[in-house]
Amino acid sequence: MKKSVWAIFMVIALLAAYSCHKSETPASEGTSSSASAEPAPSFEVTTLSGKQLSLSSLAGKVILVNFWATWCPPCRAEIPDFIEAYSELKDLGLEILGFSVDDLSEAELKKFVDEAKINYPVALVGQDIVASFKPGQYIPSSIFIDKKGNIRYRHVGKLGKDDLIKKFGELNQE
């Protein structure tokens, strides 16, 4: 009995790990698409540090909304690049929002965030936020919002620092 439960758990864990990105897309590559000026959904979240953030409170900034989870290997792999990019560009108008879709308590997620030394705001979000942004069925999924509050770019899969900086530069010039 114990062996069959363990086997089922392992199968579920493997499926979860492989389903967090498109199977035909290597985690290091991802897929991208530019979007015409589609208005970003209005949102309001409370970060793990207790700060209230909304689309209107971030007006005038380039926002990267990243849907991710602690159990997703490509999600975890992009965190160091996000930390570096945020340190370099936050004073120039970049805001990164980590929207966790984990099935964890806030305390458990906060422990992960602290251990990973994530320096950008992270919030545990529900299906209402996911449904309003429509990130797709795979994570990580990153959505760039321009200074005027429009979704301009979507990226599915691991987003590297160079691509993040390039897209920020394009949107920050507008």
N, C-alpha and C positions, 0 to 999 in steps of 0.2 A: 504494500500500500504506500509506504513512504517513498519507494523508488518511483512509483507511477506519478505521485504528486510532484516529486522533484523533476521528473522528465517533462511533465506538463508545464511547470514553471519555467524551465529552460527554453522550451519551444516558444512560449509567450514572450520571454525576454529577448530571444533572437528575432522574432517577428517585429517586436517593438523597435529594436535597434535598426533593422533594415528598412522599416517603413517610415523612418523619420526623414528620408529624402527620396527623390524619384529614383527608382531602381535603374533606369537607363542613364542616369546622370551621375557621374562620379562625384563624391562629396566635395572634392576640391574644385570642381568646375561650376556646377549650378547652372541655372537657366535664368535669363533676364528678359525683361520686356519694358519698353518705354510706354508710358500711358499718356494720353492726352490729358489735358487739365480736368481731371475728374475730382470733384470736391471730396476731401477727406471726411470721413464720418466724425461727427462731434463725439467726443468721449470725455469721460472724467474718471480718473483712477486715483487710488491712494497707493503710493509707493511703500515699499517695505520699511522705509525710514519715517513713514507717516505724512509725507508731503502730498498735497492734492495737486494733480496735474490735469490739464485739459488742453484741448486743441487751442482754445482761445488764450490760455495762459502762456502758450508757446508761440504765439503769433510773431512773425518776423524772423523766425529761426528756421533752418533746414532741419527737419525731423526725420530720424531713421527709427521706424517702429519695427522691432525684431521679435517675431513669434518664435519661441524656443522652449526647450524642456531640459531638465538636468539629466535625463536618461538618454538623450539623443547625442551620439558621438560627434556629428558635424556641428551641432549647436555648441557643444563644449569646445570644439576646436577653434571656432571663430571668436570666442570670448577674449583671448589675449590681444587679437588685432583690434577689437572694439575698444578695449581698455586703452591701448596706445593711441588710437585715433581720437578718442574722446579727450584724452589728456592734451593732445596737440591742438584740437580744433574747437573745443567747447567755448573758448573765449572769442572765437571767430564766428560763432553762430550755429554750431552743430549741437543738436540734442539727440541723444540716443535713448530710446525707451525700450527696455527689455520686458516684453510681455510674456511671462511664463504661463504655459498651458499645463503645467504639472498638476498632478493629483496629490499634492503635498499640503501640509499645513503651512501657514506663513512662517512659523518658527523654523520649520525644516528648510524651507526655501531660503530664509535669511541666513541660516547656518552655511548653506552652500555658497551663497553670494559673498558672505564674509570670508570664507575659506578661499574662494576664487579671486578675492580682492577686486570684485567688480566695482568700478567707480562711477558708473552711470545709473540712472534711476531704473529700478526693477519693480514690477508690480505683478502680482498673481491675478490673472484675469479669467473671467468666466466666458461662457458661450455667447453672451450678448456682445461683448467686445469682438470676439472672433467672428461672429456672424456679420457685424457691421463693417469690418475691414475686409472680409472675404480673402484671407491669405492663401486659400487653396487647401488641399488635403495633406500637404507635406511640410515638414519643418526641417531645418530653419527656413523661415520665410521673412524677407525684409522688404519693407515698403518705405520709400522715400517720399516725404511731403515737402513741397516748396514753401517759401516764406509767406505765400498768399493762402496757404491751407489746402493746396491741391495735391492729390496723389500724382506723382510724375514718373515713378519708376518702381518696378517690382522685381525682386530677385528671389528665386527658390534655390535652396542649397547653401553651402558654405559661402559666405561673403568675405573676401579677403580685404585686408587693409588698403591695398593699392586701389582696388575697385571702389571701395567706400570713399576714399579721399578724392578720387576722380569725379565721382558722382556728386559729392558735396561741392567740389569746386565749380562744377557746371551749374548747379542749382543756386549756389551762393552768389554767382555773378549776375543773376537775373534780378 
